[in-house]
Amino acid sequence: SPIAERLNTIVVSDFRVRDVAAGGTGAPLVPYTEFVLYNDKERNVALQNIGGIGNITILKKGCSLDEVFAFDTGPGNMLIDGCIFYITKGRLSFDEGGKLSGSGKSDKELLNFIIENDDYIRLTPPKNSGRERYGSKFLEKIIDKSIKLDVSDEDLLATVTDYTAYTICYSVKEYCEITPDRLIVGGGGANNLTLMSYIRKYLPDTEIITNEDLGLSGDAKEAVAFAVLANDCIYGKCNNAPKATGALHPVVMGKITR
């Protein structure tokens, strides 16, 4: 209301609760807009966002909205950022360009330890995750194990970077009906060249690109998505993806302040 008052404009907000009322989880919301903007009649497309948490949307070629499938894949940058903060004693908060992780090598034994101790990746979608699962407690277990295995700081960082890529590959192979012809990576993780190289290693038969490769802005993707959601709300058009959120039926999400 203060924004509507001060800017003298219509404001659309609070999208998730309508989906929750219809039996959904209220997340993820972006798959609807990805269907509108990225659906391809010629190829199977997946969109992987790598923010703090990773999430994927699967668009089978020529699919309908009812066929859109999406869920959180697991940690995105959260473990990587926490790890580099630990390694540099707070001097750095993220691995710019993946330079530090690129100087190390993923440790197989530590990677297997992380896989075995992450029950989330083995949950069947629809599902979503957050800091409560991949925060400091989860990272502390990984760091403690790395110390016992005498893993170097660089190799520790490389391993958690590798793990984010592994969860994406695992999600595609275990929960998606198709292997995507193209995976479009967005979010801050798209700037991590080491992470991108691990994803390509795990999915050699898929074209791995970024929004920028398509002439789009990865930084603006979520802002554009919510503009689309708001527009459809104003016009009374259903704007959730029930198969992604688990809602019982399509609904119009968003509250309008005039």
TORDREN-31939 format. One record per residue (C-alpha): residue number from 0; residue in one letter; chain; x, y, z. Coordinates in Angstrom, 2 decimals, m for minus. Layout:
% residues N
{resi->NUM	resn->a	chain->A	c1->X	c2->Y	c3->Z};
...
END
This chain:
% residues 258
{resi->0	resn->s	chain->A	c1->0.00	c2->0.00	c3->0.00};
{resi->1	resn->p	chain->A	c1->2.77	c2->2.55	c3->0.73};
{resi->2	resn->i	chain->A	c1->4.31	c2->1.85	c3->m2.69};
{resi->3	resn->a	chain->A	c1->0.95	c2->2.24	c3->m4.44};
{resi->4	resn->e	chain->A	c1->0.33	c2->5.47	c3->m2.52};
{resi->5	resn->r	chain->A	c1->3.72	c2->7.06	c3->m3.06};
{resi->6	resn->l	chain->A	c1->4.11	c2->6.09	c3->m6.72};
{resi->7	resn->n	chain->A	c1->0.41	c2->6.42	c3->m7.58};
{resi->8	resn->t	chain->A	c1->0.55	c2->3.11	c3->m9.44};
{resi->9	resn->i	chain->A	c1->m0.94	c2->m0.38	c3->m9.32};
{resi->10	resn->v	chain->A	c1->1.10	c2->m2.84	c3->m7.25};
{resi->11	resn->v	chain->A	c1->0.84	c2->m6.65	c3->m7.52};
{resi->12	resn->s	chain->A	c1->2.32	c2->m8.62	c3->m4.63};
{resi->13	resn->d	chain->A	c1->2.09	c2->m11.71	c3->m2.40};
{resi->14	resn->f	chain->A	c1->1.84	c2->m14.30	c3->m5.18};
{resi->15	resn->r	chain->A	c1->2.48	c2->m17.55	c3->m3.36};
{resi->16	resn->v	chain->A	c1->m0.46	c2->m17.80	c3->m0.94};
{resi->17	resn->r	chain->A	c1->m3.12	c2->m18.40	c3->m3.61};
{resi->18	resn->d	chain->A	c1->m1.22	c2->m21.43	c3->m4.88};
{resi->19	resn->v	chain->A	c1->m0.84	c2->m22.70	c3->m1.31};
{resi->20	resn->a	chain->A	c1->m4.60	c2->m22.29	c3->m0.77};
{resi->21	resn->a	chain->A	c1->m5.11	c2->m24.53	c3->m3.80};
{resi->22	resn->g	chain->A	c1->m2.98	c2->m27.27	c3->m2.25};
{resi->23	resn->g	chain->A	c1->0.38	c2->m26.26	c3->m3.72};
{resi->24	resn->t	chain->A	c1->3.69	c2->m25.41	c3->m2.10};
{resi->25	resn->g	chain->A	c1->3.70	c2->m21.83	c3->m3.40};
{resi->26	resn->a	chain->A	c1->6.96	c2->m22.52	c3->m5.21};
{resi->27	resn->p	chain->A	c1->8.49	c2->m22.48	c3->m7.69};
{resi->28	resn->l	chain->A	c1->6.71	c2->m19.60	c3->m9.42};
{resi->29	resn->v	chain->A	c1->9.05	c2->m18.93	c3->m12.35};
{resi->30	resn->p	chain->A	c1->8.20	c2->m22.14	c3->m14.34};
{resi->31	resn->y	chain->A	c1->4.98	c2->m20.53	c3->m15.60};
{resi->32	resn->t	chain->A	c1->6.87	c2->m17.60	c3->m17.08};
{resi->33	resn->e	chain->A	c1->9.58	c2->m19.90	c3->m18.42};
{resi->34	resn->f	chain->A	c1->6.86	c2->m21.78	c3->m20.28};
{resi->35	resn->v	chain->A	c1->5.59	c2->m18.50	c3->m21.73};
{resi->36	resn->l	chain->A	c1->9.05	c2->m17.22	c3->m22.72};
{resi->37	resn->y	chain->A	c1->11.19	c2->m20.29	c3->m23.51};
{resi->38	resn->n	chain->A	c1->8.89	c2->m23.04	c3->m24.80};
{resi->39	resn->d	chain->A	c1->10.42	c2->m24.53	c3->m27.97};
{resi->40	resn->k	chain->A	c1->8.61	c2->m26.66	c3->m30.55};
{resi->41	resn->e	chain->A	c1->11.86	c2->m28.07	c3->m31.92};
{resi->42	resn->r	chain->A	c1->13.81	c2->m29.15	c3->m28.82};
{resi->43	resn->n	chain->A	c1->13.49	c2->m30.27	c3->m25.21};
{resi->44	resn->v	chain->A	c1->14.58	c2->m27.35	c3->m23.04};
{resi->45	resn->a	chain->A	c1->15.56	c2->m27.22	c3->m19.38};
{resi->46	resn->l	chain->A	c1->16.17	c2->m24.04	c3->m17.42};
{resi->47	resn->q	chain->A	c1->18.47	c2->m24.30	c3->m14.43};
{resi->48	resn->n	chain->A	c1->18.60	c2->m21.37	c3->m12.06};
{resi->49	resn->i	chain->A	c1->21.57	c2->m21.35	c3->m9.70};
{resi->50	resn->g	chain->A	c1->20.99	c2->m18.85	c3->m6.93};
{resi->51	resn->g	chain->A	c1->21.45	c2->m19.81	c3->m3.29};
{resi->52	resn->i	chain->A	c1->19.36	c2->m22.88	c3->m4.12};
{resi->53	resn->g	chain->A	c1->19.24	c2->m24.56	c3->m7.53};
{resi->54	resn->n	chain->A	c1->15.96	c2->m25.11	c3->m9.34};
{resi->55	resn->i	chain->A	c1->15.12	c2->m26.64	c3->m12.70};
{resi->56	resn->t	chain->A	c1->12.22	c2->m26.36	c3->m15.13};
{resi->57	resn->i	chain->A	c1->11.66	c2->m28.97	c3->m17.84};
{resi->58	resn->l	chain->A	c1->9.88	c2->m27.97	c3->m21.05};
{resi->59	resn->k	chain->A	c1->9.35	c2->m30.90	c3->m23.37};
{resi->60	resn->k	chain->A	c1->9.29	c2->m29.71	c3->m26.97};
{resi->61	resn->g	chain->A	c1->5.89	c2->m28.25	c3->m27.80};
{resi->62	resn->c	chain->A	c1->4.58	c2->m28.99	c3->m24.31};
{resi->63	resn->s	chain->A	c1->1.43	c2->m27.55	c3->m22.75};
{resi->64	resn->l	chain->A	c1->1.39	c2->m25.77	c3->m19.39};
{resi->65	resn->d	chain->A	c1->0.00	c2->m28.95	c3->m17.80};
{resi->66	resn->e	chain->A	c1->3.22	c2->m30.71	c3->m18.78};
{resi->67	resn->v	chain->A	c1->5.62	c2->m28.14	c3->m17.27};
{resi->68	resn->f	chain->A	c1->7.70	c2->m29.85	c3->m14.58};
{resi->69	resn->a	chain->A	c1->9.89	c2->m28.04	c3->m12.05};
{resi->70	resn->f	chain->A	c1->11.48	c2->m28.45	c3->m8.63};
{resi->71	resn->d	chain->A	c1->14.49	c2->m27.44	c3->m6.52};
{resi->72	resn->t	chain->A	c1->17.52	c2->m29.54	c3->m7.42};
{resi->73	resn->g	chain->A	c1->19.44	c2->m28.85	c3->m4.20};
{resi->74	resn->p	chain->A	c1->22.19	c2->m26.40	c3->m3.26};
{resi->75	resn->g	chain->A	c1->23.10	c2->m23.75	c3->m5.79};
{resi->76	resn->n	chain->A	c1->25.70	c2->m21.26	c3->m4.62};
{resi->77	resn->m	chain->A	c1->24.88	c2->m21.65	c3->m0.93};
{resi->78	resn->l	chain->A	c1->27.50	c2->m24.27	c3->m0.09};
{resi->79	resn->i	chain->A	c1->30.07	c2->m22.70	c3->m2.42};
{resi->80	resn->d	chain->A	c1->29.62	c2->m19.25	c3->m0.86};
{resi->81	resn->g	chain->A	c1->29.72	c2->m20.64	c3->2.68};
{resi->82	resn->c	chain->A	c1->32.82	c2->m22.65	c3->1.88};
{resi->83	resn->i	chain->A	c1->34.80	c2->m19.74	c3->0.45};
{resi->84	resn->f	chain->A	c1->33.76	c2->m17.55	c3->3.38};
{resi->85	resn->y	chain->A	c1->35.23	c2->m20.23	c3->5.68};
{resi->86	resn->i	chain->A	c1->38.40	c2->m20.70	c3->3.64};
{resi->87	resn->t	chain->A	c1->39.19	c2->m16.97	c3->3.40};
{resi->88	resn->k	chain->A	c1->38.09	c2->m16.28	c3->7.00};
{resi->89	resn->g	chain->A	c1->35.40	c2->m13.91	c3->5.81};
{resi->90	resn->r	chain->A	c1->37.53	c2->m12.02	c3->3.30};
{resi->91	resn->l	chain->A	c1->35.52	c2->m13.31	c3->0.32};
{resi->92	resn->s	chain->A	c1->31.82	c2->m14.16	c3->0.14};
{resi->93	resn->f	chain->A	c1->31.77	c2->m15.85	c3->m3.28};
{resi->94	resn->d	chain->A	c1->34.14	c2->m17.51	c3->m5.75};
{resi->95	resn->e	chain->A	c1->34.29	c2->m14.93	c3->m8.54};
{resi->96	resn->g	chain->A	c1->34.31	c2->m16.66	c3->m11.89};
{resi->97	resn->g	chain->A	c1->35.05	c2->m19.97	c3->m10.16};
{resi->98	resn->k	chain->A	c1->38.75	c2->m19.09	c3->m10.08};
{resi->99	resn->l	chain->A	c1->39.57	c2->m20.59	c3->m6.67};
{resi->100	resn->s	chain->A	c1->37.59	c2->m23.78	c3->m7.18};
{resi->101	resn->g	chain->A	c1->39.26	c2->m24.09	c3->m10.58};
{resi->102	resn->s	chain->A	c1->42.64	c2->m24.23	c3->m8.86};
{resi->103	resn->g	chain->A	c1->41.58	c2->m27.33	c3->m6.91};
{resi->104	resn->k	chain->A	c1->40.42	c2->m30.84	c3->m7.72};
{resi->105	resn->s	chain->A	c1->37.20	c2->m32.51	c3->m6.60};
{resi->106	resn->d	chain->A	c1->37.88	c2->m35.13	c3->m3.94};
{resi->107	resn->k	chain->A	c1->35.98	c2->m38.33	c3->m4.74};
{resi->108	resn->e	chain->A	c1->35.74	c2->m39.60	c3->m1.15};
{resi->109	resn->l	chain->A	c1->34.46	c2->m36.26	c3->0.15};
{resi->110	resn->l	chain->A	c1->32.02	c2->m35.98	c3->m2.75};
{resi->111	resn->n	chain->A	c1->30.60	c2->m39.42	c3->m1.95};
{resi->112	resn->f	chain->A	c1->30.26	c2->m38.39	c3->1.70};
{resi->113	resn->i	chain->A	c1->28.15	c2->m35.36	c3->0.71};
{resi->114	resn->i	chain->A	c1->25.99	c2->m37.47	c3->m1.61};
{resi->115	resn->e	chain->A	c1->25.35	c2->m40.05	c3->1.12};
{resi->116	resn->n	chain->A	c1->24.43	c2->m37.39	c3->3.69};
{resi->117	resn->d	chain->A	c1->22.03	c2->m35.38	c3->1.55};
{resi->118	resn->d	chain->A	c1->18.61	c2->m37.03	c3->1.73};
{resi->119	resn->y	chain->A	c1->16.96	c2->m34.16	c3->m0.13};
{resi->120	resn->i	chain->A	c1->18.16	c2->m35.16	c3->m3.59};
{resi->121	resn->r	chain->A	c1->16.46	c2->m38.54	c3->m3.18};
{resi->122	resn->l	chain->A	c1->13.04	c2->m37.00	c3->m2.41};
{resi->123	resn->t	chain->A	c1->10.53	c2->m37.25	c3->m5.25};
{resi->124	resn->p	chain->A	c1->9.19	c2->m33.95	c3->m6.68};
{resi->125	resn->p	chain->A	c1->7.27	c2->m31.72	c3->m6.18};
{resi->126	resn->k	chain->A	c1->9.76	c2->m30.43	c3->m3.62};
{resi->127	resn->n	chain->A	c1->11.62	c2->m27.28	c3->m2.65};
{resi->128	resn->s	chain->A	c1->14.47	c2->m26.52	c3->m0.30};
{resi->129	resn->g	chain->A	c1->16.33	c2->m23.66	c3->1.35};
{resi->130	resn->r	chain->A	c1->18.82	c2->m22.47	c3->3.94};
{resi->131	resn->e	chain->A	c1->17.30	c2->m24.66	c3->6.65};
{resi->132	resn->r	chain->A	c1->18.75	c2->m27.68	c3->4.82};
{resi->133	resn->y	chain->A	c1->21.95	c2->m26.38	c3->3.24};
{resi->134	resn->g	chain->A	c1->23.00	c2->m23.77	c3->5.79};
{resi->135	resn->s	chain->A	c1->25.83	c2->m23.75	c3->8.31};
{resi->136	resn->k	chain->A	c1->25.07	c2->m27.12	c3->9.95};
{resi->137	resn->f	chain->A	c1->25.25	c2->m29.01	c3->6.67};
{resi->138	resn->l	chain->A	c1->28.41	c2->m27.19	c3->5.64};
{resi->139	resn->e	chain->A	c1->30.07	c2->m27.85	c3->9.01};
{resi->140	resn->k	chain->A	c1->29.67	c2->m31.60	c3->8.46};
{resi->141	resn->i	chain->A	c1->31.39	c2->m31.29	c3->5.09};
{resi->142	resn->i	chain->A	c1->34.23	c2->m29.17	c3->6.50};
{resi->143	resn->d	chain->A	c1->34.76	c2->m31.57	c3->9.44};
{resi->144	resn->k	chain->A	c1->34.94	c2->m34.50	c3->7.03};
{resi->145	resn->s	chain->A	c1->37.38	c2->m32.65	c3->4.77};
{resi->146	resn->i	chain->A	c1->39.68	c2->m32.06	c3->7.75};
{resi->147	resn->k	chain->A	c1->39.59	c2->m35.78	c3->8.64};
{resi->148	resn->l	chain->A	c1->40.41	c2->m36.66	c3->5.02};
{resi->149	resn->d	chain->A	c1->43.16	c2->m34.00	c3->4.90};
{resi->150	resn->v	chain->A	c1->41.53	c2->m32.32	c3->1.89};
{resi->151	resn->s	chain->A	c1->43.10	c2->m28.99	c3->0.92};
{resi->152	resn->d	chain->A	c1->41.05	c2->m25.79	c3->0.96};
{resi->153	resn->e	chain->A	c1->41.14	c2->m25.57	c3->m2.83};
{resi->154	resn->d	chain->A	c1->40.02	c2->m29.19	c3->m3.21};
{resi->155	resn->l	chain->A	c1->37.25	c2->m28.65	c3->m0.62};
{resi->156	resn->l	chain->A	c1->35.90	c2->m25.74	c3->m2.65};
{resi->157	resn->a	chain->A	c1->36.20	c2->m27.71	c3->m5.88};
{resi->158	resn->t	chain->A	c1->34.29	c2->m30.59	c3->m4.30};
{resi->159	resn->v	chain->A	c1->31.30	c2->m28.55	c3->m3.12};
{resi->160	resn->t	chain->A	c1->31.23	c2->m26.89	c3->m6.56};
{resi->161	resn->d	chain->A	c1->31.25	c2->m30.33	c3->m8.13};
{resi->162	resn->y	chain->A	c1->28.41	c2->m31.36	c3->m5.81};
{resi->163	resn->t	chain->A	c1->26.11	c2->m28.58	c3->m7.02};
{resi->164	resn->a	chain->A	c1->26.69	c2->m29.79	c3->m10.59};
{resi->165	resn->y	chain->A	c1->26.11	c2->m33.39	c3->m9.48};
{resi->166	resn->t	chain->A	c1->22.69	c2->m32.54	c3->m7.98};
{resi->167	resn->i	chain->A	c1->21.63	c2->m30.98	c3->m11.29};
{resi->168	resn->c	chain->A	c1->22.67	c2->m34.06	c3->m13.24};
{resi->169	resn->y	chain->A	c1->21.10	c2->m36.40	c3->m10.67};
{resi->170	resn->s	chain->A	c1->17.83	c2->m34.46	c3->m10.86};
{resi->171	resn->v	chain->A	c1->17.74	c2->m34.66	c3->m14.65};
{resi->172	resn->k	chain->A	c1->18.49	c2->m38.38	c3->m14.78};
{resi->173	resn->e	chain->A	c1->16.29	c2->m39.49	c3->m11.87};
{resi->174	resn->y	chain->A	c1->13.22	c2->m37.25	c3->m12.08};
{resi->175	resn->c	chain->A	c1->12.92	c2->m35.96	c3->m15.65};
{resi->176	resn->e	chain->A	c1->11.22	c2->m37.97	c3->m18.38};
{resi->177	resn->i	chain->A	c1->13.58	c2->m36.63	c3->m21.01};
{resi->178	resn->t	chain->A	c1->17.23	c2->m35.62	c3->m21.23};
{resi->179	resn->p	chain->A	c1->17.15	c2->m31.97	c3->m22.35};
{resi->180	resn->d	chain->A	c1->18.64	c2->m31.05	c3->m25.70};
{resi->181	resn->r	chain->A	c1->19.47	c2->m27.64	c3->m24.24};
{resi->182	resn->l	chain->A	c1->20.05	c2->m26.52	c3->m20.63};
{resi->183	resn->i	chain->A	c1->19.88	c2->m22.76	c3->m20.12};
{resi->184	resn->v	chain->A	c1->21.69	c2->m21.78	c3->m16.92};
{resi->185	resn->g	chain->A	c1->20.79	c2->m18.57	c3->m15.10};
{resi->186	resn->g	chain->A	c1->21.45	c2->m16.95	c3->m11.74};
{resi->187	resn->g	chain->A	c1->24.81	c2->m16.13	c3->m10.19};
{resi->188	resn->g	chain->A	c1->26.06	c2->m19.67	c3->m10.74};
{resi->189	resn->a	chain->A	c1->26.11	c2->m19.10	c3->m14.50};
{resi->190	resn->n	chain->A	c1->29.12	c2->m16.82	c3->m13.92};
{resi->191	resn->n	chain->A	c1->31.08	c2->m19.59	c3->m12.20};
{resi->192	resn->l	chain->A	c1->33.09	c2->m21.10	c3->m15.03};
{resi->193	resn->t	chain->A	c1->34.27	c2->m24.04	c3->m12.93};
{resi->194	resn->l	chain->A	c1->30.69	c2->m24.92	c3->m12.00};
{resi->195	resn->m	chain->A	c1->29.64	c2->m24.67	c3->m15.65};
{resi->196	resn->s	chain->A	c1->32.48	c2->m27.01	c3->m16.65};
{resi->197	resn->y	chain->A	c1->31.33	c2->m29.59	c3->m14.07};
{resi->198	resn->i	chain->A	c1->27.76	c2->m29.40	c3->m15.40};
{resi->199	resn->r	chain->A	c1->29.04	c2->m30.00	c3->m18.94};
{resi->200	resn->k	chain->A	c1->31.04	c2->m32.97	c3->m17.65};
{resi->201	resn->y	chain->A	c1->27.93	c2->m34.57	c3->m16.15};
{resi->202	resn->l	chain->A	c1->25.65	c2->m33.81	c3->m19.12};
{resi->203	resn->p	chain->A	c1->27.87	c2->m34.29	c3->m22.21};
{resi->204	resn->d	chain->A	c1->24.94	c2->m34.84	c3->m24.59};
{resi->205	resn->t	chain->A	c1->23.17	c2->m31.60	c3->m23.63};
{resi->206	resn->e	chain->A	c1->23.97	c2->m28.13	c3->m24.94};
{resi->207	resn->i	chain->A	c1->24.81	c2->m26.03	c3->m21.86};
{resi->208	resn->i	chain->A	c1->24.36	c2->m22.30	c3->m22.41};
{resi->209	resn->t	chain->A	c1->23.46	c2->m19.12	c3->m20.49};
{resi->210	resn->n	chain->A	c1->20.75	c2->m16.51	c3->m21.03};
{resi->211	resn->e	chain->A	c1->23.45	c2->m14.20	c3->m22.34};
{resi->212	resn->d	chain->A	c1->24.22	c2->m16.72	c3->m25.10};
{resi->213	resn->l	chain->A	c1->20.63	c2->m16.13	c3->m26.27};
{resi->214	resn->g	chain->A	c1->21.01	c2->m12.36	c3->m26.16};
{resi->215	resn->l	chain->A	c1->19.05	c2->m12.14	c3->m22.89};
{resi->216	resn->s	chain->A	c1->19.97	c2->m10.96	c3->m19.40};
{resi->217	resn->g	chain->A	c1->20.34	c2->m13.58	c3->m16.68};
{resi->218	resn->d	chain->A	c1->20.35	c2->m10.82	c3->m14.07};
{resi->219	resn->a	chain->A	c1->16.96	c2->m9.56	c3->m15.28};
{resi->220	resn->k	chain->A	c1->15.32	c2->m12.98	c3->m15.68};
{resi->221	resn->e	chain->A	c1->13.50	c2->m13.06	c3->m12.35};
{resi->222	resn->a	chain->A	c1->12.41	c2->m9.42	c3->m12.61};
{resi->223	resn->v	chain->A	c1->10.95	c2->m10.16	c3->m16.05};
{resi->224	resn->a	chain->A	c1->9.27	c2->m13.28	c3->m14.65};
{resi->225	resn->f	chain->A	c1->7.43	c2->m11.37	c3->m11.95};
{resi->226	resn->a	chain->A	c1->6.41	c2->m8.68	c3->m14.42};
{resi->227	resn->v	chain->A	c1->4.75	c2->m11.43	c3->m16.48};
{resi->228	resn->l	chain->A	c1->3.07	c2->m12.88	c3->m13.37};
{resi->229	resn->a	chain->A	c1->1.81	c2->m9.43	c3->m12.36};
{resi->230	resn->n	chain->A	c1->0.48	c2->m8.70	c3->m15.85};
{resi->231	resn->d	chain->A	c1->m1.49	c2->m11.96	c3->m15.95};
{resi->232	resn->c	chain->A	c1->m2.84	c2->m11.32	c3->m12.46};
{resi->233	resn->i	chain->A	c1->m4.19	c2->m7.92	c3->m13.50};
{resi->234	resn->y	chain->A	c1->m5.92	c2->m9.50	c3->m16.49};
{resi->235	resn->g	chain->A	c1->m7.34	c2->m12.36	c3->m14.39};
{resi->236	resn->k	chain->A	c1->m5.32	c2->m15.07	c3->m16.13};
{resi->237	resn->c	chain->A	c1->m4.20	c2->m18.17	c3->m14.23};
{resi->238	resn->n	chain->A	c1->m0.46	c2->m17.91	c3->m13.72};
{resi->239	resn->n	chain->A	c1->0.73	c2->m20.91	c3->m11.70};
{resi->240	resn->a	chain->A	c1->2.10	c2->m24.21	c3->m12.98};
{resi->241	resn->p	chain->A	c1->0.22	c2->m26.86	c3->m10.95};
{resi->242	resn->k	chain->A	c1->2.52	c2->m29.74	c3->m11.85};
{resi->243	resn->a	chain->A	c1->5.47	c2->m27.73	c3->m10.56};
{resi->244	resn->t	chain->A	c1->3.89	c2->m26.50	c3->m7.31};
{resi->245	resn->g	chain->A	c1->1.60	c2->m29.44	c3->m6.58};
{resi->246	resn->a	chain->A	c1->m1.54	c2->m27.27	c3->m6.66};
{resi->247	resn->l	chain->A	c1->m4.80	c2->m29.08	c3->m7.37};
{resi->248	resn->h	chain->A	c1->m5.73	c2->m26.70	c3->m10.19};
{resi->249	resn->p	chain->A	c1->m4.66	c2->m23.47	c3->m11.94};
{resi->250	resn->v	chain->A	c1->m5.22	c2->m20.21	c3->m10.02};
{resi->251	resn->v	chain->A	c1->m4.66	c2->m16.48	c3->m10.42};
{resi->252	resn->m	chain->A	c1->m1.79	c2->m15.59	c3->m8.08};
{resi->253	resn->g	chain->A	c1->m1.16	c2->m12.12	c3->m6.75};
{resi->254	resn->k	chain->A	c1->m2.91	c2->m9.44	c3->m4.73};
{resi->255	resn->i	chain->A	c1->m3.69	c2->m6.15	c3->m6.45};
{resi->256	resn->t	chain->A	c1->m3.39	c2->m2.79	c3->m4.66};
{resi->257	resn->r	chain->A	c1->m4.89	c2->0.09	c3->m6.65};
END
